[in-house]
Every structure is written in structure tokens, then in C-alpha cells.
Amino acid sequence: MGPHEVAEYVKRHLPQVKACHQRALETNPKLSGKVVIHWTIDAHGATRNVGVESNTMEASSTPACLQTLIKKWRFVKPCRNVEVSFPFVFQPL
């Protein structure tokens, strides 16, 4: 499993990712920034060790929402564990 497959998976789940930001926009309509989430895809395709690597969105629920979402994702089973650091960039609507 390579970066392209991970990016395609994230792209298919963009509505859920955007929903995390939408909820945060209700309390801060100008909220923008970048959140980098790191996770491991294990040999079964499950996500493990999901954590925030960096975050420029102060006082936002978006990073925690992304962590919860990504913990539920299931990828195609890789040959070995895969480490992922993925940037999510958000802008106000």
C-alpha cells in the first residue's frame, strides 16, 4: 500500500472529514488551519495509534473528530504495517 492508495481512501471519505470541520465552524465561522494526523495501518487493514502530529487550529474540535473518524477506517490489507502522516487543510466556507 502506497501514498496513492491512502490518498484515494481519504478522498472517498471527504464528506465525513468535512463534517468534522462543519461542526467546528458552528462555534467559530472563520476557523481554518492544518491538522496532520499520524496513524498505522496494520496487517489487517485496521488503523492503530491514531494521533495528532501537528495542529494549527487552536481551540477546535476538528482534530479530535478526525482522530475518532480515522480510528474507524479500514484499508485494504497491506503486506506489512504502514505508517501514515496525512495533512488535512481546512478553510472557512
Long-range contacts (C-beta under 8 A, 24 or more apart in sequence): 1-41, 1-75, 1-76, 1-78, 1-79, 1-82, 5-75, 5-76, 6-41, 6-75, 6-82, 6-84, 6-86, 7-86, 9-73, 9-75, 10-86, 13-69, 13-73, 16-69, 17-66, 17-69, 17-88, 19-65, 20-61, 20-62, 20-65, 20-66, 20-69, 21-62, 21-90, 23-61, 23-62, 23-65, 24-57, 24-60, 24-61, 24-62, 24-65, 25-92, 25-93, 28-59, 28-60, 29-92, 29-93, 30-92, 31-57, 31-60, 31-62, 31-90, 31-92, 32-57, 32-90, 32-91, 32-92, 33-57, 33-58, 33-60, 33-89, 33-90, 34-87, 34-88, 34-89, 34-90, 35-62, 35-63, 35-66, 35-87, 35-88, 35-90, 36-85, 36-86, 36-87, 36-88, 37-63, 37-66, 37-67, 37-70, 37-85, 37-86, 37-88, 38-83, 38-84, 38-85, 38-86, 39-70, 39-83, 39-84, 39-86, 40-81, 40-82, 40-83, 40-84, 41-75, 41-78, 41-81, 41-82, 41-84, 42-81, 43-77, 43-78, 43-79, 43-80, 43-81, 44-77, 45-74, 45-75, 45-76, 45-77, 45-78, 46-74, 46-75, 47-71, 47-72, 47-73, 47-74, 47-75, 53-85, 57-90, 62-90
